[in-house]
C-alpha cells in the first residue's frame, strides 16, 4: 500500500448525511439515491458513480471507475437527515417540488416518508421571501449552534452512524457586512454569544459542524464557512471544508465556453446572461439582497478564467450582465439564455447563442452525492481545511485568501483526478505524452497491455 492510501481509514459502518435545507435539491438527491439502491434508477452525472479514471500510461489500458479505485462509502451506507423551515417529510417535499414524477416516487414512498426535517435556524434578515414554519428558538446564536450540535449527536446515535458529513443545500442568504467576528475563532464565538447580526444562519451550521470535526460543504453562495475564523477552526479540528454554490446550469456553460475562447485567443466583447426559475430558490432570489449574493457568484468566473490583466486587448473591456427572474409556472425547470459577442481575425464580430433548458435539481443532486462521498474520503484521509481539489463542483470555489480561485472547468477536473491519483499512490497525469516520442522508449519496449477491466463498457460511458 502506498504512503497516502495506507493512511486512508476504511469506509466502515454508516455515513450520516445531514443537509440544512430539505427542499427540491435535497429531496431529489435522496429520492435518486433510494431509487439507485433499488435498481430503479441510474446516477447519471455522478462523477463518483459513473466516471472512469485513467491510471499510468495509455498503453497500460487501466481505467477503473472512480468508485472502484478510491475507497468511497457505498450508497447502502448512507443515512439521511437535516433541517428545514417547513415540516414536510421527504416524500411530501419531493411531491410538491415536482422534479421527479409520481410514478418514480411511488416505489420509495416508505423510505422518503420516514425522513422528517428537524427545526431549522431562521433569521428573516437573511432570507426575506420565505417565512419559517418550523424555526429553532434560542436566546443567542450560540444557543442555536449548541442545539445544532445536539441534533447532530442525537442523529448519529439514533442511526448508529460512524461518521457524519454536513452539506448546506438551503436557500441563498443575503451577504452579511464584513465584521471583526469573522476574523478569528475567539471573536466568532463571542459574536455567537452576543447575537452579532453579521453571523447568518449558514455560518451557525458551519460552526457547529466544524467544531465537531465534521466535513462541511456549502452548496449556496452564502458566506457560510468561507471566513478566516472557520478556516482556522477547520485546521484545528481536522475538518475538510469546501464551497461555494453548486455549479449547475448557466455557470457550467460559462466555465466550459470561456476556456475555449481563451485557448483560441478569441476576443470577448460582451456576455449577457438571463435566467427564469420558478422553484423556492427562484422565490428567494426574487429578493434583491439574495440575488446580489448569487450575482457575485455567477459573475466572478469570467475574469478569473480569461485573465484580462494578461490579455487586455482581448478581455480588458468586455461587458458582462446577469439576470435572474422568478417565474412560478416554470417550477424547477430553469431556462438560461446566453448571448456572447466575440471577435476573431481582424476583429471581425461573431456571436454565440446558448439556450439551456435545464432542471436545477437534476443537475445538483449528483453534485450533492459526489461531494458527500468525496468529503467523507477527505476526512478519512486526514485532509483538513479547504479542499480546493473539489472546486470542480462550485461556482465560487473556496480557496486560500492569498490565491485566486480556479474556475476553468477542465483544470478543475484534472486537479480533482490528480488528487485522487496522489491519494492512491498513482502517477499524476500532465498529458504531455513526450515519453512516447523518446527513441529510448519505443512502443516495442513498452510493457504488454493489461486486460481491460471487467466494467469496460460502463467505464467508457463515464468518460
N, C-alpha and C positions, 0 to 999 in steps of 0.2 A: 504493500500500500504506500502511496506517495505521502510526502510530509503534510500536504494540505488535506487530502482525502482522509488520512488517518485521524485528523482532529475533528472531523465532522461526526457529531453524535448521530446514532441511527434514529430514524423516524418511527419510534416505537409509540404505541398507545394512541389515544385520541388527541386530535388537534382542535381546540376550540377556536371558532371564528366569530369574533364579536364586531358588530357593524353598527356604529351610530348612524341612524338614517335607514329606515326599513321600508322604502317606497319602491319605485319602479326598478331601479338598478339592483337593489338587494333581493327583491322577490324574484326577479328574472334570473339572477345568479343562482340562488338557492334552488329554484324550480329546475333550472337546467342541470345542476349537479345531480339532483334526485332522479331526473329522467335518464341521465347517462348511467347512473348506478343500476337502474332497472333495465338497461339496454334499449331504452325507448328514444334516445336522442344521441346526437353526435356533437362533441365540443368544438365545433368549427370556430376557428380564430384563436384557439388557445395554443400559445407557444409551448407550454409545459406538456400538453397532452398530444399534440399533433405534429410538432416540428422536429425535424432531424438536425443533428449537429455533425459536421464533418470533423473527423479526427485524423491527424497526421497528413501524409502526402496523398495526392489524388489517386495514385496507383494502388494505395492500400485498400481503397474501397471500404472505408469504415465510416458509416453514417448512421449511428443508432438514433432512436428517438431520444429527446432530451430526458424524458421521464424514465428511460431505461439506462441513461448514462449517469445522472446525478441522483443521490438518494432523497427523492422527494416523498412527502406524505402521499398516500393514496386517497382517492376520493371517498372510499369507505371509512376512512379515519376522521373525516370532517364532521364537526358538531357545530350547529349554528345558533346564534343568539344576537341580541342587540337592543338598541333603544330607539324610540320614535316619539314624535309629538302625538301620534294617533294610536288607538288601541287595536287596530286591525291585525289579526294573525296573518301569516304569510299567504295563506290561500285566499283570504278576502282581499288582501293588498294586491296580489297578483291578478285577481279577477277584476278589480277596479281599474288597475293600470292598463289592462288590456293589451299587454305586449305579447304574451302567449295566449292562444285561444283556449276556449273551454275544453275542447277535446284533448288538448295537450296536458292541461292541468288536472283533469279528472283522475288519472291513474296515481297521482301523487297527492291527492287531497288530504289524506290522513297525515302524511309527513309534514306538509305545509301548515295544516291547521294546528299542529302541536307546537309551532314556533310563534310565540307571542312576545311582542316587544316590552321591554322594561321602560318605566317612565324616563323621559329624556330631559336634558338641561335646555331650558328655553330662556332666551333673552330677546325681547322684542326690539331692542336697539340694533340688533344684528340681522334679524330676518323680519322684514316689515309686512310681507303679504300673506303670512301664514300665522294662524292663532293656534297655539298648542292646546290639545285636549287632554294630554297625559304628561304634564310637566313635573319635574322634581321640585321639591321645596327645601330650602336651606337658608340659614341666616347669612352665610357667607359663601363665597365661591370655593373656599377651602372645604367647607361642609359638603358642597356638591361634589368636589373632587373625591373626598373620602367616601361619599355614597357610591360613586362610580367604582372605586377600588373595592368596596364591599360587594357590589354587584358582580365584579369580575371573579372575586374569590368564591362567592356563592355559586356562580355558574360553573366554575372549574370543579368545585367539589361535587355539585349535583350530577354533573355529566361525566365525572371521572376522567377529566382531561389531564394529560401530561404537560401540555403546553397550550398557550393561547396567543393568538395574533389579533390585533385590532386594526381595522381599516375604515377610515371615515368615508361613508357613502351618502352623507347628508347633503343638504342644500348649500348653495353659495352664500356665505356671510358677507356683510359689509366689511371692508378693511378697517381695522382699528387705527387710531392715531399712534405714531411711534411713542413708546413710553420707556422710562428707565426700568420698569419691571420686566421688560423683555430682554434686558442685557445680561443678567446673571441669575442663577437659580435662587440665591437668597432673596433677591429683590422680587422675583416672580412669586415665591412662596409667601412673602409679606404682602404682595399685591393680592393674592388669593384670599388671605385673611382680612385684607382691608376692602374687599369688593372693588378693586381697581376697575374702572369702566373700560380700560384698554385690553382686558382679558376676555376674549369671546368664548362661547361655549366649546368650539372645536379645540381651543387651547387647553381647556379644562380636561377634556377627554384625553388629549395628547399627554398632558402632565400625568394623569392617573396611570395610563398605560406605561409610560416611560419610567415613572417612579417605581413601578413593579417589575421593571426589567423586561417588559414585553416588547416584541417587534411592533412598530406602529407605522402605518402609511396613511396618506391623505389624498383622497380622490377628488377634492374640490380645490379651487384657487385660494381658499382661506389661508390666513397666516399660520394657524394651527401650530405644528411643531417646527416651523421654519423661523425660529428666533434663536439667538445665541444662548439664551438660558436653557432651552430644551435640548439643543445640540450638546451643551455642556453636560446636562443631566444624562443624556443618552450614552455619552462616553463613560460616565461614572457607573451607570447601572448595566452597561453592556447591551443596550437596546439598539437593534438596527432600525433606522428610520428612513423614510423616503416620501416623496411627493413632488409637485402638487398638480392636481387637476388631470383626471384621466384624459388621455389623448384619443378621441373617438372620431368625430366627423370632420369638420372643416379644417381643424388644425392638423389632422392626419394628412389631409391633402396638401396643406402648406409645407409641411416638413418633408413631403415627397417631391413636390414640384420645385420648390426653391433650391434644393441641392442640385437639381438638373440644370436650372438656369445658371447657377454659379459654375458648375462643372464645364458648361459650354460657353461661359463668358457672354451670355445673352443679357442685355441691359433690361432693367425694370423701371418703368415709368410710373405705374400705379397698380394697386391691388385693392379692389373693392369686394368686400365680403358681407353678405347678409344672410340671416337665418330666420326661419319660422319654426316655432316649437310650442306644443300645447300641453305638455305634462306639468307636474308640480314644479320641476326645475324651471320651466318656462314662466310659470306664475311667479316664482321667487325672483327671477331675473327681470321681471317687469318693473321691479323697484330699481330706480336709478343707482342707488348705492350698491346693491348687489351686482347690477350689471357692470358697474365700474370695475369691480374686482375681477369679473370674468373678462372684461375688455382688456385689462392689463395682461392677463394670462394669454389671451388669443393674439395680442399684438406684439408680444415680446419675441416671437420666434424669428421673424424675417431679418431683423438687424443682426441677430446673433449668427444666423446661417450665412447671410450674404456679405457680412464684414465690410460695411461701407467705408470704414477707415482705411482698408487696404485697397478698395476699388471705388474711389469716389466718383469716377466718371461713369461707372455702370450703375452704382447703387446709392449714390450720395444724396439724391433728391427725389426718390420715389414717394408717391402719395399712398397712404395706407388707411383704409376706412373699414370699420367693423360695426355691424348692427345685429341685434337680436330682437325679434318681435314675438310677443306672446300671442299665439293664435290657437285657442282651445280646440277647434274642430280637428286639428292635426294630431292631437294626442302625443304619443311617444314617437310618431313618425316625423322626425325632423327633416327639414329640407334646407340645404345650404347652396347658395349661388355665389360663384366667384367670377369676377371679370378681371383678367390680368392683362395689362397693357405692357408689352415688351418691345425691345428694339434689337434688330440684328445688323448684319453687314451694311455699312454706310448709314447707320442709324435709321434704317427703314422700319416703320412701325408694323407690329403684328399683334394679334390678340389670342388669348387662351380663354375659353369659357368652360366652366365646370358647373354642373347641376347635380349635386349629390343628394339623392333621395334615400336617406339612411334611417335607421331606427336606433335612437340614442342608447337604450338599454341593451339592445342586441349587440352593439359594438363595445359596451362597457362591461358586460357580465363576464366575458372571458378574461378581461384585464383584472377584474377582482380575483378570479380564480388563480391566475398566474402570479399576482402579487402576494396573495396569501401563501402559496406554496414556496415562492422564492424568499419571502421574508422569513418564513419558518426555517428554510435552509440556511439563510444567513445567520440566524440566531444559533442554530446547531453547529455552525462552522465558526462561531466566536467572532463574527464580523459585527462590529459595533459602530454606532454613529451613522452618518449619512451614507447611504448605499447608492452612489452615483451610477453604478452599473445598471440600475433599474430605471434610468432616465427614459428608456425606450417607451415606457408606458405613460408618460406625463407630458402635458402641455408646457408646464413651467418647472422643469426638473430642479430639485433641491440640490445645491452643491455648496462647497466651502465659500465663505464670504469673499475670499480674495480671488475667486475664479468666476469666469463666465460659464453659465450652463451650456451644455452641448445640446443643440436642437436638431441637428441633421439626423434624420431617421436611420440612415444607413450606417453612420458612425456609431449611433446608439446601439444598433443591432449587433455590430461587430464587437463593441465593448461588452455587451451582455454575454455573447457566446464565448468571447475570450476569457471573461471572468470565470465562467463555468469550466473552461478548459484548465485554467490555472488551479482552480479548486481541486480538480481531479488529477493534477499532475501531467496534463497533456500539453503538447506544444501549442503556443498561440499562433494564429494564422495572420500573415500580412498579405497573402495573395500575390506576392511579387513573382513567384514562380521562377526566379533566376537560377535556382539549382537545377532546373530541368534542362537548361542550356549549357551547363558546365560539362565540358567534354570528359572530365574525370568521373562524372556521374551520369553515364549513359543509361538509356532505357534497359539495355541488356544487363546492367549491373543492379538494376532495381530489384527488390525482392518480389517474389511471385505474389500476385494479388490475392488478398484474403477472400474467402467466400462472402458473398453478400449476406447481410443479416436476414433472419427469417422474416422480419416485418418490412422487407424492402419496399413493397408496394405502398404501404402507409407512409413510410419514411419519405419516399419520393413525393408523395402528395403533400407532405407538410413543408417541403422546401419553398 
